[in-house]
């Protein structure tokens, strides 16, 4: 009988550790320099817009427009930096395919970990209250519009951070660099747990990017996780109090 723990370990190794073989691509030094300049300008502008957006009062009419504008900024910077790739994941049969099911499963595992952590956070007002205040932004408009913002923002962030930025950084610093810079953009929110969430999500998706060689897997994981958090985190915090 196969142990469930062994299955999870095997899955995580395939999803986050063992890279899928890809053709080596030579990088023109001029292209690398252009990618880095575009990435630096985009992350500076995006970090400033994100800080303003997350500092708005709950229910502010500016939240949704600024959120969509930020997504457009990340996306524009990603495509301006150079070509992006979808990537491939491992299959159980030993082949390769688009990392769709694998990414959905990884997102569910990640979501379960965060919701379990919410049970602990719910008992600590110092941590719980800033998170609940942040979640109030989810009431800034109709749920379908907020869900659309959550989805497009997740895709846009992955196009830039795991697509453009991770390609622009030296390979031996790419995972640490994108994870750190992604977390730093959330510092302006003033919510410590949001920074921690960005570190964890950033690390997972950066590892996915290294394994799959593209942005499809990280984008699916990010969107699934963030949608689940939007819909389930507040109820989890309130039930556990």
C-alpha positions as protocol buffer text, in pm:
chain_id: "A"
residue {
  index: 1
  type: UNK
  ca { x: 0 y: 0 z: 0 }
}
residue {
  index: 2
  type: UNK
  ca { x: 135 y: 341 z: -102 }
}
residue {
  index: 3
  type: UNK
  ca { x: 159 y: 589 z: 185 }
}
residue {
  index: 4
  type: UNK
  ca { x: -27 y: 920 z: 136 }
}
residue {
  index: 5
  type: UNK
  ca { x: 274 y: 1098 z: 284 }
}
residue {
  index: 6
  type: UNK
  ca { x: 497 y: 938 z: 22 }
}
residue {
  index: 7
  type: UNK
  ca { x: 254 y: 1046 z: -251 }
}
residue {
  index: 8
  type: UNK
  ca { x: 258 y: 1406 z: -127 }
}
residue {
  index: 9
  type: UNK
  ca { x: 639 y: 1406 z: -111 }
}
residue {
  index: 10
  type: UNK
  ca { x: 657 y: 1266 z: -463 }
}
residue {
  index: 11
  type: UNK
  ca { x: 413 y: 1527 z: -587 }
}
residue {
  index: 12
  type: UNK
  ca { x: 600 y: 1817 z: -423 }
}
residue {
  index: 13
  type: UNK
  ca { x: 930 y: 1691 z: -564 }
}
residue {
  index: 14
  type: UNK
  ca { x: 785 y: 1683 z: -916 }
}
residue {
  index: 15
  type: UNK
  ca { x: 613 y: 2020 z: -878 }
}
residue {
  index: 16
  type: UNK
  ca { x: 880 y: 2220 z: -695 }
}
residue {
  index: 17
  type: UNK
  ca { x: 1218 y: 2046 z: -712 }
}
residue {
  index: 18
  type: UNK
  ca { x: 1289 y: 1847 z: -1029 }
}
residue {
  index: 19
  type: UNK
  ca { x: 1315 y: 2077 z: -1333 }
}
residue {
  index: 20
  type: UNK
  ca { x: 1157 y: 1973 z: -1662 }
}
residue {
  index: 21
  type: UNK
  ca { x: 1430 y: 1947 z: -1930 }
}
residue {
  index: 22
  type: UNK
  ca { x: 1417 y: 2248 z: -2160 }
}
residue {
  index: 23
  type: UNK
  ca { x: 1626 y: 2368 z: -2449 }
}
residue {
  index: 24
  type: UNK
  ca { x: 1902 y: 2603 z: -2335 }
}
residue {
  index: 25
  type: UNK
  ca { x: 1850 y: 2957 z: -2460 }
}
residue {
  index: 26
  type: UNK
  ca { x: 2144 y: 3186 z: -2508 }
}
residue {
  index: 27
  type: UNK
  ca { x: 2089 y: 3535 z: -2374 }
}
residue {
  index: 28
  type: UNK
  ca { x: 2212 y: 3839 z: -2562 }
}
residue {
  index: 29
  type: UNK
  ca { x: 2379 y: 4072 z: -2305 }
}
residue {
  index: 30
  type: UNK
  ca { x: 2189 y: 4366 z: -2454 }
}
residue {
  index: 31
  type: UNK
  ca { x: 1859 y: 4182 z: -2410 }
}
residue {
  index: 32
  type: UNK
  ca { x: 1946 y: 4095 z: -2050 }
}
residue {
  index: 33
  type: UNK
  ca { x: 2031 y: 4458 z: -1979 }
}
residue {
  index: 34
  type: UNK
  ca { x: 1705 y: 4576 z: -2136 }
}
residue {
  index: 35
  type: UNK
  ca { x: 1507 y: 4321 z: -1934 }
}
residue {
  index: 36
  type: UNK
  ca { x: 1670 y: 4442 z: -1614 }
}
residue {
  index: 37
  type: UNK
  ca { x: 1603 y: 4809 z: -1687 }
}
residue {
  index: 38
  type: UNK
  ca { x: 1238 y: 4742 z: -1772 }
}
residue {
  index: 39
  type: UNK
  ca { x: 1201 y: 4523 z: -1462 }
}
residue {
  index: 40
  type: UNK
  ca { x: 1356 y: 4785 z: -1233 }
}
residue {
  index: 41
  type: UNK
  ca { x: 1131 y: 5065 z: -1362 }
}
residue {
  index: 42
  type: UNK
  ca { x: 821 y: 4844 z: -1344 }
}
residue {
  index: 43
  type: UNK
  ca { x: 883 y: 4718 z: -991 }
}
residue {
  index: 44
  type: UNK
  ca { x: 948 y: 5071 z: -862 }
}
residue {
  index: 45
  type: UNK
  ca { x: 627 y: 5204 z: -1017 }
}
residue {
  index: 46
  type: UNK
  ca { x: 424 y: 4896 z: -925 }
}
residue {
  index: 47
  type: UNK
  ca { x: 539 y: 4897 z: -564 }
}
residue {
  index: 48
  type: UNK
  ca { x: 435 y: 5261 z: -527 }
}
residue {
  index: 49
  type: UNK
  ca { x: 90 y: 5203 z: -681 }
}
residue {
  index: 50
  type: UNK
  ca { x: 36 y: 4892 z: -468 }
}
residue {
  index: 51
  type: UNK
  ca { x: 125 y: 5081 z: -149 }
}
residue {
  index: 52
  type: UNK
  ca { x: -127 y: 5354 z: -232 }
}
residue {
  index: 53
  type: UNK
  ca { x: -393 y: 5098 z: -324 }
}
residue {
  index: 54
  type: UNK
  ca { x: -361 y: 4894 z: -6 }
}
residue {
  index: 55
  type: UNK
  ca { x: -356 y: 5206 z: 212 }
}
residue {
  index: 56
  type: UNK
  ca { x: -697 y: 5320 z: 85 }
}
residue {
  index: 57
  type: UNK
  ca { x: -987 y: 5307 z: 326 }
}
residue {
  index: 58
  type: UNK
  ca { x: -1214 y: 5006 z: 288 }
}
residue {
  index: 59
  type: UNK
  ca { x: -1486 y: 5073 z: 34 }
}
residue {
  index: 60
  type: UNK
  ca { x: -1292 y: 5350 z: -141 }
}
residue {
  index: 61
  type: UNK
  ca { x: -1413 y: 5397 z: -501 }
}
residue {
  index: 62
  type: UNK
  ca { x: -1048 y: 5423 z: -607 }
}
residue {
  index: 63
  type: UNK
  ca { x: -961 y: 5068 z: -500 }
}
residue {
  index: 64
  type: UNK
  ca { x: -1091 y: 4882 z: -806 }
}
residue {
  index: 65
  type: UNK
  ca { x: -960 y: 5128 z: -1070 }
}
residue {
  index: 66
  type: UNK
  ca { x: -617 y: 5137 z: -905 }
}
residue {
  index: 67
  type: UNK
  ca { x: -617 y: 4758 z: -876 }
}
residue {
  index: 68
  type: UNK
  ca { x: -687 y: 4711 z: -1246 }
}
residue {
  index: 69
  type: UNK
  ca { x: -433 y: 4981 z: -1333 }
}
residue {
  index: 70
  type: UNK
  ca { x: -170 y: 4800 z: -1128 }
}
residue {
  index: 71
  type: UNK
  ca { x: -245 y: 4476 z: -1311 }
}
residue {
  index: 72
  type: UNK
  ca { x: -204 y: 4657 z: -1642 }
}
residue {
  index: 73
  type: UNK
  ca { x: 129 y: 4797 z: -1519 }
}
residue {
  index: 74
  type: UNK
  ca { x: 265 y: 4452 z: -1422 }
}
residue {
  index: 75
  type: UNK
  ca { x: 144 y: 4305 z: -1752 }
}
residue {
  index: 76
  type: UNK
  ca { x: 286 y: 4587 z: -1961 }
}
residue {
  index: 77
  type: UNK
  ca { x: 622 y: 4560 z: -1788 }
}
residue {
  index: 78
  type: UNK
  ca { x: 626 y: 4183 z: -1838 }
}
residue {
  index: 79
  type: UNK
  ca { x: 568 y: 4195 z: -2213 }
}
residue {
  index: 80
  type: UNK
  ca { x: 793 y: 4498 z: -2260 }
}
residue {
  index: 81
  type: UNK
  ca { x: 1081 y: 4305 z: -2104 }
}
residue {
  index: 82
  type: UNK
  ca { x: 1086 y: 4033 z: -2370 }
}
residue {
  index: 83
  type: UNK
  ca { x: 939 y: 3692 z: -2464 }
}
residue {
  index: 84
  type: UNK
  ca { x: 749 y: 3490 z: -2202 }
}
residue {
  index: 85
  type: UNK
  ca { x: 694 y: 3113 z: -2201 }
}
residue {
  index: 86
  type: UNK
  ca { x: 411 y: 2891 z: -2072 }
}
residue {
  index: 87
  type: UNK
  ca { x: 631 y: 2601 z: -1959 }
}
residue {
  index: 88
  type: UNK
  ca { x: 567 y: 2230 z: -1902 }
}
residue {
  index: 89
  type: UNK
  ca { x: 522 y: 2006 z: -1600 }
}
residue {
  index: 90
  type: UNK
  ca { x: 592 y: 1642 z: -1518 }
}
residue {
  index: 91
  type: UNK
  ca { x: 323 y: 1378 z: -1567 }
}
residue {
  index: 92
  type: UNK
  ca { x: 281 y: 1064 z: -1358 }
}
residue {
  index: 93
  type: UNK
  ca { x: 370 y: 858 z: -1666 }
}
residue {
  index: 94
  type: UNK
  ca { x: 706 y: 1029 z: -1688 }
}
residue {
  index: 95
  type: UNK
  ca { x: 620 y: 1261 z: -1975 }
}
residue {
  index: 96
  type: UNK
  ca { x: 551 y: 1631 z: -2002 }
}
residue {
  index: 97
  type: UNK
  ca { x: 235 y: 1839 z: -2035 }
}
residue {
  index: 98
  type: UNK
  ca { x: 106 y: 2182 z: -1947 }
}
residue {
  index: 99
  type: UNK
  ca { x: 114 y: 2207 z: -1564 }
}
residue {
  index: 100
  type: UNK
  ca { x: -259 y: 2262 z: -1513 }
}
residue {
  index: 101
  type: UNK
  ca { x: -376 y: 1982 z: -1282 }
}
residue {
  index: 102
  type: UNK
  ca { x: -43 y: 1986 z: -1097 }
}
residue {
  index: 103
  type: UNK
  ca { x: -76 y: 2359 z: -1029 }
}
residue {
  index: 104
  type: UNK
  ca { x: -438 y: 2330 z: -916 }
}
residue {
  index: 105
  type: UNK
  ca { x: -339 y: 2056 z: -670 }
}
residue {
  index: 106
  type: UNK
  ca { x: -48 y: 2263 z: -541 }
}
residue {
  index: 107
  type: UNK
  ca { x: -276 y: 2563 z: -491 }
}
residue {
  index: 108
  type: UNK
  ca { x: -526 y: 2356 z: -293 }
}
residue {
  index: 109
  type: UNK
  ca { x: -247 y: 2230 z: -65 }
}
residue {
  index: 110
  type: UNK
  ca { x: -120 y: 2585 z: -18 }
}
residue {
  index: 111
  type: UNK
  ca { x: -469 y: 2714 z: 52 }
}
residue {
  index: 112
  type: UNK
  ca { x: -526 y: 2441 z: 313 }
}
residue {
  index: 113
  type: UNK
  ca { x: -206 y: 2542 z: 493 }
}
residue {
  index: 114
  type: UNK
  ca { x: -307 y: 2910 z: 501 }
}
residue {
  index: 115
  type: UNK
  ca { x: -660 y: 2839 z: 620 }
}
residue {
  index: 116
  type: UNK
  ca { x: -521 y: 2616 z: 895 }
}
residue {
  index: 117
  type: UNK
  ca { x: -295 y: 2904 z: 995 }
}
residue {
  index: 118
  type: UNK
  ca { x: -601 y: 3130 z: 1005 }
}
residue {
  index: 119
  type: UNK
  ca { x: -729 y: 2926 z: 1298 }
}
residue {
  index: 120
  type: UNK
  ca { x: -426 y: 3037 z: 1498 }
}
residue {
  index: 121
  type: UNK
  ca { x: -434 y: 3396 z: 1372 }
}
residue {
  index: 122
  type: UNK
  ca { x: -801 y: 3429 z: 1465 }
}
residue {
  index: 123
  type: UNK
  ca { x: -709 y: 3401 z: 1833 }
}
residue {
  index: 124
  type: UNK
  ca { x: -456 y: 3687 z: 1813 }
}
residue {
  index: 125
  type: UNK
  ca { x: -629 y: 4026 z: 1761 }
}
residue {
  index: 126
  type: UNK
  ca { x: -297 y: 4197 z: 1688 }
}
residue {
  index: 127
  type: UNK
  ca { x: -261 y: 3983 z: 1376 }
}
residue {
  index: 128
  type: UNK
  ca { x: -627 y: 3917 z: 1298 }
}
residue {
  index: 129
  type: UNK
  ca { x: -759 y: 4274 z: 1287 }
}
residue {
  index: 130
  type: UNK
  ca { x: -522 y: 4408 z: 1015 }
}
residue {
  index: 131
  type: UNK
  ca { x: -608 y: 4107 z: 799 }
}
residue {
  index: 132
  type: UNK
  ca { x: -982 y: 4161 z: 843 }
}
residue {
  index: 133
  type: UNK
  ca { x: -936 y: 4530 z: 760 }
}
residue {
  index: 134
  type: UNK
  ca { x: -750 y: 4432 z: 443 }
}
residue {
  index: 135
  type: UNK
  ca { x: -1026 y: 4189 z: 346 }
}
residue {
  index: 136
  type: UNK
  ca { x: -1277 y: 4474 z: 368 }
}
residue {
  index: 137
  type: UNK
  ca { x: -1142 y: 4584 z: 30 }
}
residue {
  index: 138
  type: UNK
  ca { x: -1325 y: 4280 z: -106 }
}
residue {
  index: 139
  type: UNK
  ca { x: -1645 y: 4478 z: -51 }
}
residue {
  index: 140
  type: UNK
  ca { x: -1530 y: 4765 z: -270 }
}
residue {
  index: 141
  type: UNK
  ca { x: -1761 y: 4648 z: -549 }
}
residue {
  index: 142
  type: UNK
  ca { x: -1979 y: 4362 z: -674 }
}
residue {
  index: 143
  type: UNK
  ca { x: -1829 y: 4019 z: -606 }
}
residue {
  index: 144
  type: UNK
  ca { x: -1788 y: 3933 z: -979 }
}
residue {
  index: 145
  type: UNK
  ca { x: -1584 y: 4252 z: -1028 }
}
residue {
  index: 146
  type: UNK
  ca { x: -1369 y: 4182 z: -721 }
}
residue {
  index: 147
  type: UNK
  ca { x: -1317 y: 3823 z: -843 }
}
residue {
  index: 148
  type: UNK
  ca { x: -1216 y: 3958 z: -1184 }
}
residue {
  index: 149
  type: UNK
  ca { x: -964 y: 4189 z: -1017 }
}
residue {
  index: 150
  type: UNK
  ca { x: -828 y: 3901 z: -808 }
}
residue {
  index: 151
  type: UNK
  ca { x: -787 y: 3683 z: -1117 }
}
residue {
  index: 152
  type: UNK
  ca { x: -631 y: 3944 z: -1342 }
}
residue {
  index: 153
  type: UNK
  ca { x: -400 y: 4066 z: -1064 }
}
residue {
  index: 154
  type: UNK
  ca { x: -275 y: 3714 z: -998 }
}
residue {
  index: 155
  type: UNK
  ca { x: -199 y: 3654 z: -1365 }
}
residue {
  index: 156
  type: UNK
  ca { x: -37 y: 3996 z: -1405 }
}
residue {
  index: 157
  type: UNK
  ca { x: 189 y: 3949 z: -1103 }
}
residue {
  index: 158
  type: UNK
  ca { x: 307 y: 3611 z: -1227 }
}
residue {
  index: 159
  type: UNK
  ca { x: 372 y: 3744 z: -1579 }
}
residue {
  index: 160
  type: UNK
  ca { x: 597 y: 4009 z: -1430 }
}
residue {
  index: 161
  type: UNK
  ca { x: 760 y: 3851 z: -1124 }
}
residue {
  index: 162
  type: UNK
  ca { x: 799 y: 3491 z: -1241 }
}
residue {
  index: 163
  type: UNK
  ca { x: 807 y: 3575 z: -1610 }
}
residue {
  index: 164
  type: UNK
  ca { x: 1002 y: 3895 z: -1670 }
}
residue {
  index: 165
  type: UNK
  ca { x: 1183 y: 3944 z: -1340 }
}
residue {
  index: 166
  type: UNK
  ca { x: 1290 y: 3583 z: -1283 }
}
residue {
  index: 167
  type: UNK
  ca { x: 1432 y: 3576 z: -1636 }
}
residue {
  index: 168
  type: UNK
  ca { x: 1614 y: 3905 z: -1586 }
}
residue {
  index: 169
  type: UNK
  ca { x: 1793 y: 3799 z: -1267 }
}
residue {
  index: 170
  type: UNK
  ca { x: 2102 y: 3575 z: -1263 }
}
residue {
  index: 171
  type: UNK
  ca { x: 1994 y: 3209 z: -1248 }
}
residue {
  index: 172
  type: UNK
  ca { x: 2162 y: 3142 z: -913 }
}
residue {
  index: 173
  type: UNK
  ca { x: 1980 y: 3437 z: -751 }
}
residue {
  index: 174
  type: UNK
  ca { x: 1651 y: 3424 z: -942 }
}
residue {
  index: 175
  type: UNK
  ca { x: 1439 y: 3239 z: -683 }
}
residue {
  index: 176
  type: UNK
  ca { x: 1562 y: 3436 z: -382 }
}
residue {
  index: 177
  type: UNK
  ca { x: 1554 y: 3761 z: -577 }
}
residue {
  index: 178
  type: UNK
  ca { x: 1199 y: 3736 z: -708 }
}
residue {
  index: 179
  type: UNK
  ca { x: 1068 y: 3607 z: -375 }
}
residue {
  index: 180
  type: UNK
  ca { x: 1228 y: 3891 z: -182 }
}
residue {
  index: 181
  type: UNK
  ca { x: 1128 y: 4165 z: -425 }
}
residue {
  index: 182
  type: UNK
  ca { x: 772 y: 4034 z: -445 }
}
residue {
  index: 183
  type: UNK
  ca { x: 741 y: 4043 z: -67 }
}
residue {
  index: 184
  type: UNK
  ca { x: 897 y: 4389 z: -47 }
}
residue {
  index: 185
  type: UNK
  ca { x: 626 y: 4533 z: -272 }
}
residue {
  index: 186
  type: UNK
  ca { x: 370 y: 4445 z: -2 }
}
residue {
  index: 187
  type: UNK
  ca { x: 551 y: 4627 z: 280 }
}
residue {
  index: 188
  type: UNK
  ca { x: 353 y: 4943 z: 210 }
}
residue {
  index: 189
  type: UNK
  ca { x: 33 y: 4766 z: 317 }
}
residue {
  index: 190
  type: UNK
  ca { x: 138 y: 4774 z: 682 }
}
residue {
  index: 191
  type: UNK
  ca { x: 2 y: 4419 z: 724 }
}
residue {
  index: 192
  type: UNK
  ca { x: 278 y: 4180 z: 844 }
}
residue {
  index: 193
  type: UNK
  ca { x: 83 y: 3867 z: 750 }
}
residue {
  index: 194
  type: UNK
  ca { x: 42 y: 3993 z: 393 }
}
residue {
  index: 195
  type: UNK
  ca { x: 421 y: 4019 z: 368 }
}
residue {
  index: 196
  type: UNK
  ca { x: 454 y: 3666 z: 507 }
}
residue {
  index: 197
  type: UNK
  ca { x: 194 y: 3539 z: 260 }
}
residue {
  index: 198
  type: UNK
  ca { x: 382 y: 3705 z: -24 }
}
residue {
  index: 199
  type: UNK
  ca { x: 704 y: 3536 z: 88 }
}
residue {
  index: 200
  type: UNK
  ca { x: 544 y: 3192 z: 94 }
}
residue {
  index: 201
  type: UNK
  ca { x: 348 y: 3233 z: -229 }
}
residue {
  index: 202
  type: UNK
  ca { x: 646 y: 3397 z: -399 }
}
residue {
  index: 203
  type: UNK
  ca { x: 876 y: 3112 z: -304 }
}
residue {
  index: 204
  type: UNK
  ca { x: 633 y: 2842 z: -420 }
}
residue {
  index: 205
  type: UNK
  ca { x: 566 y: 3008 z: -754 }
}
residue {
  index: 206
  type: UNK
  ca { x: 935 y: 3088 z: -809 }
}
residue {
  index: 207
  type: UNK
  ca { x: 1017 y: 2719 z: -756 }
}
residue {
  index: 208
  type: UNK
  ca { x: 737 y: 2630 z: -997 }
}
residue {
  index: 209
  type: UNK
  ca { x: 882 y: 2868 z: -1253 }
}
residue {
  index: 210
  type: UNK
  ca { x: 1223 y: 2704 z: -1222 }
}
residue {
  index: 211
  type: UNK
  ca { x: 1074 y: 2354 z: -1258 }
}
residue {
  index: 212
  type: UNK
  ca { x: 835 y: 2426 z: -1547 }
}
residue {
  index: 213
  type: UNK
  ca { x: 1032 y: 2693 z: -1730 }
}
residue {
  index: 214
  type: UNK
  ca { x: 726 y: 2913 z: -1775 }
}
residue {
  index: 215
  type: UNK
  ca { x: 452 y: 3124 z: -1619 }
}
residue {
  index: 216
  type: UNK
  ca { x: 143 y: 2906 z: -1672 }
}
residue {
  index: 217
  type: UNK
  ca { x: 190 y: 2692 z: -1359 }
}
residue {
  index: 218
  type: UNK
  ca { x: 267 y: 2985 z: -1128 }
}
residue {
  index: 219
  type: UNK
  ca { x: -30 y: 3182 z: -1266 }
}
residue {
  index: 220
  type: UNK
  ca { x: -274 y: 2893 z: -1207 }
}
residue {
  index: 221
  type: UNK
  ca { x: -141 y: 2838 z: -854 }
}
residue {
  index: 222
  type: UNK
  ca { x: -156 y: 3209 z: -772 }
}
residue {
  index: 223
  type: UNK
  ca { x: -508 y: 3268 z: -907 }
}
residue {
  index: 224
  type: UNK
  ca { x: -651 y: 2956 z: -742 }
}
residue {
  index: 225
  type: UNK
  ca { x: -490 y: 3039 z: -408 }
}
residue {
  index: 226
  type: UNK
  ca { x: -587 y: 3407 z: -410 }
}
residue {
  index: 227
  type: UNK
  ca { x: -946 y: 3334 z: -512 }
}
residue {
  index: 228
  type: UNK
  ca { x: -976 y: 3078 z: -234 }
}
residue {
  index: 229
  type: UNK
  ca { x: -833 y: 3323 z: 18 }
}
residue {
  index: 230
  type: UNK
  ca { x: -1074 y: 3595 z: -94 }
}
residue {
  index: 231
  type: UNK
  ca { x: -1375 y: 3369 z: -48 }
}
residue {
  index: 232
  type: UNK
  ca { x: -1270 y: 3159 z: 252 }
}
residue {
  index: 233
  type: UNK
  ca { x: -1027 y: 3353 z: 471 }
}
residue {
  index: 234
  type: UNK
  ca { x: -1277 y: 3587 z: 638 }
}
residue {
  index: 235
  type: UNK
  ca { x: -1522 y: 3304 z: 723 }
}
residue {
  index: 236
  type: UNK
  ca { x: -1232 y: 3096 z: 856 }
}
residue {
  index: 237
  type: UNK
  ca { x: -1113 y: 3381 z: 1079 }
}
residue {
  index: 238
  type: UNK
  ca { x: -1463 y: 3450 z: 1210 }
}
residue {
  index: 239
  type: UNK
  ca { x: -1546 y: 3085 z: 1276 }
}
residue {
  index: 240
  type: UNK
  ca { x: -1223 y: 3024 z: 1466 }
}
residue {
  index: 241
  type: UNK
  ca { x: -1265 y: 3322 z: 1702 }
}
